[in-house]
Amino acid sequence: MLACAARAEDCGKLAAMTLPHGTVTSAEQLSTEGATTIVHCRVRVTAKPSADSDIRIEVWIPLGTAWNGKFEQVGNGGFAGAMPYSRMLRALLLGYAVAGTDDGHQSTDNVDASWALNHEEKIKDFGWRAISETTLASKLIIQRFKSKAAVKSYFVGCSDGGREALMMAQRFPRYFDGIVAGAPASAMTRLLSSGALRSAQLTSAEGHLSSARLAALQSLVLKSCGNGARYLQDPRQCRPDLQSLKCTGAATATCFTDAQVETAQLMYQEQKDPAKGAPLYGVLPGAEAVKGSWDVWLMGTDDGQKPAGLGYTWNYMANMVMHDPHLDLAKVTAGDIARGELRYASILDADDPDLSAFKARGGKLIQYHGWNDPGIPPGYSLDYHARVAAAMGKIDDFYRLYMVPGMLHCGGGDAPTNVDWQAAIEAWVEQGTPPGALIARGEGETQTLLPF
C-alpha cells in the first residue's frame, strides 16, 4: 500500500512550486535509517522576505499512510544558524509532516551572533519573521503534495524555540492548534541584559567558583533547604547561609573568600533592568554542582571553558547593541544595556500577555520550565504566567504551566525530568483532555507534576 502511495506522491513536482517569498531549491525522496523506516519527501526552501534575508527552511513529509495527517514545526536553539534536525527527526518518526528553519542565517555555533552585525533585517528574521515564513511555506507545500491540508498543526520548542513557540501564540495566533513552549527565552532582551549587568558586577577572577566550591554550595543548599534530598521540590524560599562557607583560617578547596560569596549572591540575586525597571531574575538554588548546570552556563569549567551565558550576552551586546566586534563587556554601561533593550524588545521578546486571539481560535498552550534552569531562570516563566492570568482572568482552559523540580535547561538534572509533552498537547487538542498530573521519568524514578 505504501509503495503505491509513494509512486503516486511525486516529490519532483514540488521543485517547481512558486512561494510568496521563497524558492524551492530541492525536493527528493528519502528514507530514514534505523529501527523505524519512514519514506518521506525532503523539501528545501530559501525565503527572502527582505533584500537581506536568507532564510533556509526544510519540510519533511511522510509518504502514503506513514503520514498521520498532522503538521509540526519545531523550534531552534540559542542564536540558531542550523536546521534543528534531531527535533525534526523525532516528529517525523511520530508520523508528522515536520518543518524547521535556521532562522535566517548560517552558523556552526549557536552562541555566535556575528551574522547580526549591521544586519537589522536578519535580526528581524531571527526574532520572528523566519518562523512565520516557515509555517506559511510548509503549509502550502503540504497542501500541494498531499492535496489536502493537515488536520492539526503543532509548534514545539525549547529555549529559543520556546520563545518562538510563545511568539507564535502571541503574533500568529491562527497558525497552530497546539503549542509546547519549554524554558522559553520569552524576555530575551531582559535575560541578556541580566548577563551584561552580572558581568559588570563580578569583581574579578578571584570570585570564580570551582567545581569543588560548587559542590560545597549545593551541599549546603540541600542540607539546609531539602533535608539532604537530591533535589528541591520548590527552591523559591531557600535562603542558604552563604557566610557559613567563608574561610575561617587557611584557604581550602571548598571554603569561600569574600569575592566567592559575592559571586554566589549575585547569581541568586534578582535585579532590575536599566530600561523599564522590570525584574531580572537570578537562578534558584539546588543544582549548583550538577554537570551541565552552573559550570556550563554561569562559571565556566575548571579547565577554562567559558560559560555559555557569557557567550550569549557578549554576542548580543557586541553584534546587535554596540556594533563592536571587539567589545570589552566590562566597559558596557547601564545606559548601553537600556538602549539595547528598548531597541530590540519589540523584535526579540515574546512576552505579550494578551493571548486572547489564540484562545478564541481554540488554541492550547503548555509551557514548562525547570526549577533549576541555569540558562534561563524560571522566574521569567512564572512572571509571564502571572501576567497572562492578570490580563485575561481564567486561563487554565487553554494555557497551563508546569515547573519541573530538579530540571536544568530544557531537560537533564539530578532528577526524573523526562515528560511526554507531545502526548499531553495532542490529548488536549484532539481529545479535549486537559493536562493534569503528568509523570516525569528518569533513571528508574518518577515524579508527578501538577500544573502551576
Sequence and secondary structure as in RCSB ss.txt:
>XXXX:A:sequence
MLACAARAEDCGKLAAMTLPHGTVTSAEQLSTEGATTIVHCRVRVTAKPSADSDIRIEVWIPLGTAWNGKFEQVG
NGGFAGAMPYSRMLRALLLGYAVAGTDDGHQSTDNVDASWALNHEEKIKDFGWRAISETTLASKLIIQRFKSKAA
VKSYFVGCSDGGREALMMAQRFPRYFDGIVAGAPASAMTRLLSSGALRSAQLTSAEGHLSSARLAALQSLVLKSC
GNGARYLQDPRQCRPDLQSLKCTGAATATCFTDAQVETAQLMYQEQKDPAKGAPLYGVLPGAEAVKGSWDVWLMG
TDDGQKPAGLGYTWNYMANMVMHDPHLDLAKVTAGDIARGELRYASILDADDPDLSAFKARGGKLIQYHGWNDPG
IPPGYSLDYHARVAAAMGKIDDFYRLYMVPGMLHCGGGDAPTNVDWQAAIEAWVEQGTPPGALIARGEGETQTLL
PF
>XXXX:A:secstr
 HHHHHHHS GGGGGG B SSEEEEEEEEEE  SSS  EEEEEEEEE SSTT  EEEEEEEE GGG  SEEEEE 
  TT  S  HHHHHHHHHTT EEEEE TT   S TT  GGGTT HHHHHIIIIIHHHHHHHHHHHHHHHHHSS  
SEEEEEEETHHHHHHHHHHHH TTS SEEEEES  TTHHHHHHHHHHHHHH   GGG   HHHHHHHHHHHHHHH
STT SS S GGG    GGGGB SSS  SSSB HHHHHHHHHHH  EE TTT  EE    SS TTSTTSHIIIII 
 TT    HHHHHHHHHIIIIIS  TT  GGG  HHHHHHHHHHHHHHH       HHHHHTT EEEEEEETT SS
S THHHHHHHHHHHHHHS  TTTEEEEEETT  SSS SSS  B  HHHHHHHHHHH     SEEEEETTEEEEE 
  
